[in-house]
Amino acid sequence: MEHLVETALLTHGLRSVTNEAIRRVWTDEAENLVWISKGEIVIGTMERYLKFRTETQKLIRIDRGMLEQALKEGLSGALTASGTMAVCLRYKIPLAVTCGMGGIGDIKGEELCPDLPALAELPVALLSAGPKDMLDRQGTIDWLTGHGVTVFGTERGYCTGYLFTGEKVKLQGVYEGGCRAPLLILNEIPESRRIPDREILAEAVRAGKKAEQTGRYYHPAVNGRIDELTGGYSSKIQLEALFSNVQFAEKIRASF
């Protein structure tokens, strides 16, 4: 096994996507998704994960900093990118796969998302579609490169956003193989597939802030509002992007 796939997006972020819709997109039958069930690390197929997904409302988000607590206290939850990287380290797996990742931004408790220190400190590479749109993308890339993380694009040496298109941020080049950490590979959603109306992002950020104020998760609230305002389109392209990253990971596995 050369990579593990995070489950936080699949569990909490794709509000309008049914299990059957996931089955139609996810044609990979490999055991590479990872989550925590009653304090146990589970690595399984998508079909096995979907049974776990039915309990979405009871499941927490587990990042790198919370992993040990979850294991000791018998908690159940989905793993974020940093949580997945921490599990990869335990099993000596060189690559974690995510979709939208964290970064630097105005998010309570995530002013510096755990994804960034994980990239800088763990010998595990990360394949992502890019930092989420409400974050300081330039600041995020600068923090990573300033802490020794190499950041490549899969097709070009710059990035422009995640679900929305913003300014160009220069990367360190185009990925040509190899998986030597500290490394972040950005496989962006094509700009032609992204959401053109940035006012939708502004409205979603307001929803995220309201969620923060009531003790709920910020990112699922943002994703949920974008989903509502796009008639489910945002969830559809994120699911496709996550699976695209899984396929890219399979393509480059020989170079690990």
N, C-alpha and C positions, 0 to 999 in steps of 0.2 A: 504494500500500500504506500503510495507516494504523496497523497494529499488527503486532507479532511475538509469537509464543507460545513460552514456554520449554519445554525438553524434559527437564529433570532428573527431574521427577515421572514422566513417561511412561517414562523409561529405567530408573530405579533404584527408584522408589517404589511401583509398582503390581505387587507380586510375583505375584499370582495372575491378573492380567489378560492374556489372550492377544492376539495381533495381531488375530485374528478378532473378539474381543469389542470391541476398539477400533474396528474398522471398522463394527460395528453401531451404535455410539454416535456416531461422528465422521462426520457426513454432509456436512461442509464440505470442498470440494475446492480451496480457495484455497491459494496458496503463501504460508504465513505462519508455519510452524514453522521454528525456527532451531537449528542445531547446528554442531559443528566436526568436520570430517573431514580427517585428515592435514594439519592446519594451515590448512585453508581454511574460511571461513565458508560454510555452505550454508543457503539459504532454500528450502524446498520444501513440497510437499503432504504430507498424512498418509501417503499410499501410499508416497511416496519415503522418508519418515522410517522407516516400518516395516521397510524393508530394512536400514537402519542399526541399528535396534533389535535385530536378531537377534544383534548382537555385544555385548550388554549387559555381559557379564563383563569385557570388555576396555576398556570406556569409563570415562573419568573424569568428575568433576563440575567444571565450569569456571565460576568466578564472575568478577566484574569484575576482581579483582586478578590473576587467573591468565590472563586472556584473551590478553594480549600474549605471554606465555611459550608458550601453546598454539599461537599462530600462528607464532611464530619457530621452535619446536622440532618442528613437524609433528605435534602431538598430536591425538588424536581424543577427543571427549567431548560430553556433554550440557551445555547452558547452564542455569544457575540464573537466578533473577529478575534479580539484579544483572548477571550476564553478558549476559543478553538486553537489559537496558537499555543496556549499553555498546555492543552491536551496533546497537541502535536509534539511538544517537547518531551512529554512523558513517554511517548511511544517512538521517539526518534523518527518522526515523520517530517520531511523537510519543507512542506508547503501547506499553507492554509488558504482556503478559498472563501471569499465573501462577495457581496455585491457592493452596496454603498457602505463606506467606512466612516469612522469618526475622524475628528481633527481638532482644531482650535476654534472655539466659538463661544457665544453667549448662551451656554446651556448649563443650568444649575448642576453642579457636581461633575460636569464634563467640560470645564473650561479648557482642560487638556485631556482629551479622551484617552482612556487606557490603551486604545489601539496604537497610539504613537510610542509610548514607552515600551510596549511589547515589541514593536518593530525594531527599536533601537537596542533592546537588551536581550532578546531571545534569538537563538540560532535557527529561526524559522522564517522563511519568506512568506509574503502575503500577496495573493492575486486578488485584485479588487476592480470594480468599475469606477472607483474614484471617491474622493471625499464628498459627503452630502452637501447639497446646494446652499444650505443656510450657514455653512461654516466659512471661515476665512481660508480659502483654498491656497492663496499665495503664502499666507502665514503657516499653513499646515505643511506645505512642501518645503518651505524654508526651514521649519523646525526639524523635519526629518533629515534633510541633507546636512543641516548643521550638527546633527547628532550621529552622523556617519552612515545614514541609510541611503543606499542607491535607489533612485526612483526612475524607472523606465516606462515608456508607453509601448504598447504592442505594435502600433502602426505609425506613430509619429512622436516626435520629441517634445510634445507639449500636451496639456490637457485643457479642456474648456468647461467642464462641469459634469453633472451626474444626470438628473432628470431634466434639467434646464441647461441652457447654453449661456455661458458668461465669458469673461475675458480669458485670453490665452495665458497660461502659466507654463513657463519653460520647465522641462524635465532634464534629466541628464543623458537622454538619448533614447534610442529604440532598442527594445529587448531582442537579443539575438541568441538566447539560449543560456543554460546554466541556472543554478538555483542556490547560489552562495549568499547566505544572509550576512549582514542586514540588507534586505532587498524588498522593495515594493514594486509590483508590476501592475500598471493600470491598463485595463482592457475596457475602454469606455463604451458606453451606449452610443451608437451612431447619432450624430446631431440630427439627422433626418427623422429619427424616431423619437426625439425628445419633445417635451411640452413647450410650445412657443410663448404662452402667456405667463410672464413672471409675476403677475399680480396673484396668480394662484399660489405661488410660493409664499408671497407675503401673507396671504390669508392663512395658509397652513402654519406658518411660524407663529401667528397669533394664537392659533388653536393649541400649538405646542406649549406656549407660555401659560395658557389657561390650565393645561394639564399639569404643568409643573406646580402651579399654585395650589392645586388640590391633591398633590402627592402622587399623581399618576405619571406614567412613563412619557417622556417628551417625544421620542422618535416615533413610536407607534401612533401617537396623536397626530403628528405631522403627516405621516404616511397615510393615515386614515382620512384626513381632510383632503389631501391631494387626490386620493382615490375617489372621494365623493365628488369633487369638483371636476374630475376628468371622466366620470362615468365608468370607473374601473380601469381606465387605460394605463394609469401609472403603475398599478399593481401588475398588470399584464406584462409591461416592458421590463419591470424589475425581475419577475420570474424568469423571463426569457434571458435577461442579462446574467442572472446567477447561473443558469444552465449553460449559457455560452462560456462562462468562466470555467465551469467544470469541463467542458469540451476542450477548452484551450489548455487546461491543466493536463488532460490526457495527451494532448498533442505534444507537449513539451516534456513529458515525464522521462523520456530517454536521455534528456540532457541534465537531469538532476544529479 
